[in-house]
Each structure stands twice: as C-alpha cells, then as structure tokens.
Amino acid sequence: MNIYFAVGTVLLLLAITAPTALAFGFGGASAARSSVAPLRWIGKAYISIVRGVPDIAFFLFFVIALDQMFEYIRHRWKCPEWTDPVYQGNDFVVCTAAKLPLGSAPQWQHETYGFLLAVLTFSIVFGAFAANVLFGAMRAVPKAQLETAAAYGMTQRQINRRILIPQMWVYALPGLSNLWMVLIKATPLLFLLGVEDIVYWARELGGIKTPQFTDYPHGDWRMWYFGALLVFYLLFTKVSEVVLDRIMARLTRGQATAAGEAQRKAAA
Amino acid sequence: MSCAQTIADYAFRSIGYGERLLPRSDFTLCKQFTLIGSGMIWNIYFGVLAMLIGFVIATAVAVGKGSSNRLTRKASEWFIFIFRGSPLFIQFFFAYFLFLELKTVFPIFSPLTAAAWGALIVLILNTAAYSGEIFYGALQSIPKGDIEAADAYGLSGWSRFKRITWPTMLRLGWPAYTNEAIFLFHATTLVFFAGFPARQQRGDALYYANYFADKTFNPFIPYPILAAYFILLTLIVIWVFGRANTRLNRHLPQDAHRKIRYRPQLLR
C-alpha cells in the first residue's frame, strides 16, 4: 500500500518542484540580465556556482545546510539569552524551542518537513539550470523585435511582458524539456535525502519476508520491484516526450524560427 | 598525529591498505582531505575504465543505430532508450539485486555483486548508451561531400569507415562527448549510495565526505573539499579532451577549432 503512496510522493515532488524551480530560474535569469550591477553578480554567481559543483554532493549538502540554517535563525530569534556556540565539538546544538520541527511534534510533521527540505533543495539546484536556459532564451529573442517595441513607445516593463516573455518560451523549451527529463531521473535521489519514497519501499517490501512477521512470506523480490521501477520511469519518460512534443508544436505556431516556417508551409 | 602520518595511514584506505579503522574523533582538516582524496581513487577507477570500454561499445551502438539492417537498428534504439530513459540510480539498484539473484543460481556471477565489477558494468553500459546517442548524432551530420570524396578516391567498406567516417564522427561529436565524460565522473559518486555495499568501509569520495558530515554534523567542511577535488578532476578531464580535440582537428586551420565548453549536466 505504501508504495502507491510513495509514487504519489514522487509525483507531488515533481509537481511542486517544476514550477518552483522555474520561478527560481526566472528570478536568476532576470537578475543576471539586470542593469543593477550587484543584482547581476548575484544572478550570475548563483547560476555558475550551482552548475559548477558536481552531483548529488549538492543534494546531500543542502539538506543539512538548509536545516541548520533554519534552526540557527530560529535559535537566534527565540533564545537570545543563549550564549554557547552552536557547534560544540561534533554536535550542532540549538535550544529546544528552536528545533524544527519541535521534538514533540507528531510524526507526519517530521515527514512533511523532510519533504519540504527536499523540495527546496531540488528547486535551488534545478532553478540554477533553468536560470541558465532562460537566460540563453531571453538573449535568443531577435533584438529587432525588442527595438521595434521600443520604437512603438513601450516602456521597458511593457516590452518585457508583451514581447520578451511570450517569445522566449519557444527558445527555452528544448532546454527546459531536457531539464524536465533530468528532473524525472533525479527523483529517486529523494531516497538519499531521507524521504520514504519508492526506492525506500521497493527495498522494504522486496526484502525477504519470513512467516513470523507477515502473512505473505516470499523470497528476495527486490530485483522485481526495481525492475518495475525501471519500467515506470521508462514509461514516464516516453509520455513526457510525447507531451513535450505537442507543447513545442503549439508554441512554435507563428514564430520566426525554422520550425515555425515549416509549420506555415505545411498549413498553406 | 602529524599530517604526514595521517597521509601514510589513510591515503590508500579506500583500496584496503593502511589503517583499518576510520577516525572516530578529532576530525582534522588533514584527515578529511586525505580520506576524501583516497576515495577519489574509486571515482577515477570507475570513470576511466567505464569511459574506455564504453567508448568501444558506443561506437558500435552508434553504427548500429544508423545501420540499414532493421534488427540491429531496433536493438540499438532499445538499448539507448532503456539506459537513457531510466535513472542511473535505479539501474544500479536493479543490477545489484539482479546479480544477487544470479549468484544464487550460478556462482560464477558472485564477483559482480561487488561494486568494483558490478557497478562498473552498469556504468559502462550507461555511458555507452549516452555516448552512442552522441556519436549517432555526429554520424548523421557528417558532410555528404566527405563521403562522396571518399567514394571518388575508391575507398569503401571498412577502409572508408576507418579513415573517413569514424574520424569525422569523433571530430563532430567530441565537444558533446567531453561533457559526457565529465558527467560520467560525476555519476561515479552514486555507486556506493545505490545498493552496492562498501566492504570494510572502502568507499568513494562522496562516501567519505558523507561519513564526515554525519559524524561532525557540519556539512560545510567535507562537501566543499569534495567539490574542490571534483573541480580539479573536471579540469583535468577538460585538459585531456582538449588535447585530443586539437589532435583530431590538426589538419584544419588553427582558428577553426571548436572550443570545448564546459557544460555539465547534473544527473542522469
């Protein structure tokens, strides 16, 4: 039963992370394009630091780092009279009132908190990748279009909203769909972040069950469980490919690109 | 304990030489640097071997996908789809349990349940699928004139492939293949987190970084050390591939060289 629930967890993660990462990416790309120098530096640094550092190291790092950051902020807020350093030898100590979630909180709060940390981590990492894609896409919109808009007397804000943002998607979509595929394939890493996801349940349920503990004893079935997961991901990838192709065809309509031209010729 | 002593004790810890016990207290920077560096031996082992063997298979797969024989084409397409469409993490789990299962039936498979062989096989097949797709793309974009010129010189069959098609394919695919190599090295960090056991705590760099982060509750030291090692490794890979790129393009005018840009993908 729990494994079905865990599939839901994975889909939920995708559903929350994709828009959040896109928002992070949009913020990052806008910051990197900004005319205010410090903002531009922050945007560029965000993109290059997250992209430059390898792998799951980031996932493992961020979960602890974010957790400690939240607890430290709450610690300073709630217990101002506390004078001991937070790093005591090999321990990270904050006052009990600052614990997140509180030690007395029910189990589901702990799980939700872990899940939210994972979502935030995924969003930060994938946000940087999305920022890079969107940054490139914004630059790919033909300059002449923006200049025409300026010549019509639009303000910078109007140009952004009416010309730049609607048009950039067609340039961003190949990169973003690639990113989506990578994101799908990153979801099993939730397991490493301590969330009870499908990998966790596949290991639990597939393991050898003896008659003492269960009504349905069986041997080591983990291979089959992971085989099923493999098929699940393959199907998911295939479906995404089909859907993204449709979106691409829809977005290309009437655009000044080679594909848009081909569409126009086919229709005529 | 002096730092030189630590290096002598732990530098080859990951392959089973030196001190048996991991440090339990007093985690100095020197210890962290040495042990994480020691773990890098595994990352380099997996990365280099998988790349060399995977390269051969990738060429075969690319040619197979481009072939006019329906059977070989379909087989190559499925191979690429299965390994590119599912997460590497799940592939590791599945392979590990598959080998465990096989071991009970045929004892000859027992070395494959160890990370050193089993994970290597998964990595080889995985990188073969990804680079196969890259080489297939390159194969499709070989200038028609090159092939026609080869025909005009009377080259055909194997000698045309060896002297014209294959070098041109490498030349065209090289920048993307460089990224794939970087990405492969990053993917090696997954090995010890996906089923394959680290016998006697002989793990890779991320395994030790994670060990220190767990023991000290301070992620801000081991993970940046790991990141530094990986950035160094990435730079070396870029340098080696850059040299190969120069050699592949040595007949072209010097300014026509395509620069290899560092564009890593995060996960697979």
Contacts between the chains, C-beta under 8 A, distances in Angstrom:
chain1	res1	chain2	res2	distance
A	51	B	264	6.7
A	51	B	266	7.8
A	52	B	231	6.9
A	52	B	264	7.6
A	53	B	227	4.6
A	53	B	230	7.4
A	53	B	231	7.4
A	54	B	185	7.9
A	54	B	186	4.3
A	54	B	189	7.0
A	54	B	226	7.9
A	54	B	227	6.7
A	54	B	230	4.3
A	54	B	231	7.9
A	54	B	234	7.6
A	54	B	264	7.5
A	55	B	186	4.4
A	55	B	187	7.4
A	55	B	189	5.1
A	55	B	190	7.7
A	55	B	206	7.6
A	55	B	230	7.6
A	55	B	266	6.8
A	55	B	267	7.0
A	56	B	189	6.1
A	56	B	190	6.6
A	56	B	193	7.2
A	56	B	206	7.0
A	56	B	267	7.3
A	57	B	189	6.8
A	57	B	206	6.1
A	57	B	209	6.9
A	57	B	223	5.5
A	57	B	226	5.3
A	57	B	227	6.2
A	57	B	230	7.4
A	58	B	266	7.9
A	60	B	206	7.5
A	60	B	209	7.8
A	60	B	210	6.0
A	60	B	213	7.0
A	60	B	219	7.4
A	60	B	223	7.0
A	61	B	213	7.8
A	61	B	219	5.1
A	61	B	223	4.2
A	64	B	213	6.4
A	64	B	217	7.6
A	64	B	219	4.3
A	65	B	219	5.4
A	65	B	220	7.0
A	68	B	217	8.0
A	68	B	219	7.7
A	87	B	217	7.9
A	87	B	218	6.4
A	90	B	25	7.5
A	90	B	27	7.4
A	90	B	215	6.2
A	90	B	216	5.0
A	90	B	217	6.5
A	91	B	217	5.9
A	92	B	217	4.2
A	92	B	218	7.0
A	125	B	266	6.6
A	126	B	266	7.9
A	129	B	266	6.6
A	182	B	265	6.2
A	182	B	266	6.3
A	182	B	267	5.8
A	182	B	268	7.5
A	184	B	87	7.7
A	185	B	86	7.2
A	185	B	87	4.0
A	185	B	88	7.4
A	185	B	89	7.9
A	185	B	267	6.1
A	185	B	268	6.1
A	186	B	87	7.3
A	186	B	266	7.3
A	186	B	267	4.6
A	187	B	87	7.4
A	188	B	87	5.0
A	188	B	89	4.4
A	188	B	90	5.5
A	189	B	89	6.2
A	189	B	267	7.2
A	191	B	89	7.8
A	192	B	193	5.7
A	199	B	89	7.4
A	199	B	90	7.4
A	199	B	93	6.8
A	202	B	93	7.5
A	203	B	93	7.9
A	206	B	97	7.6
A	220	B	97	7.3
A	220	B	100	6.9
A	220	B	101	7.0
A	222	B	93	7.7
A	222	B	97	4.4
A	223	B	94	6.8
A	223	B	97	3.9
A	223	B	98	5.2
A	223	B	100	7.3
A	223	B	101	5.1
A	226	B	90	6.2
A	226	B	93	4.7
A	226	B	94	4.0
A	226	B	97	5.8
A	227	B	94	5.9
A	229	B	90	5.2
A	229	B	93	7.8
A	229	B	94	7.5
A	230	B	82	7.9
A	230	B	86	5.0
A	230	B	90	5.4
A	230	B	91	7.0
A	230	B	94	5.5
A	233	B	85	6.8
A	233	B	86	4.3
A	233	B	87	5.9
A	233	B	90	6.2
A	234	B	81	7.2
A	234	B	82	6.6
A	234	B	85	4.6
A	234	B	86	5.4
A	237	B	85	4.1
A	237	B	86	7.3
A	238	B	85	7.0
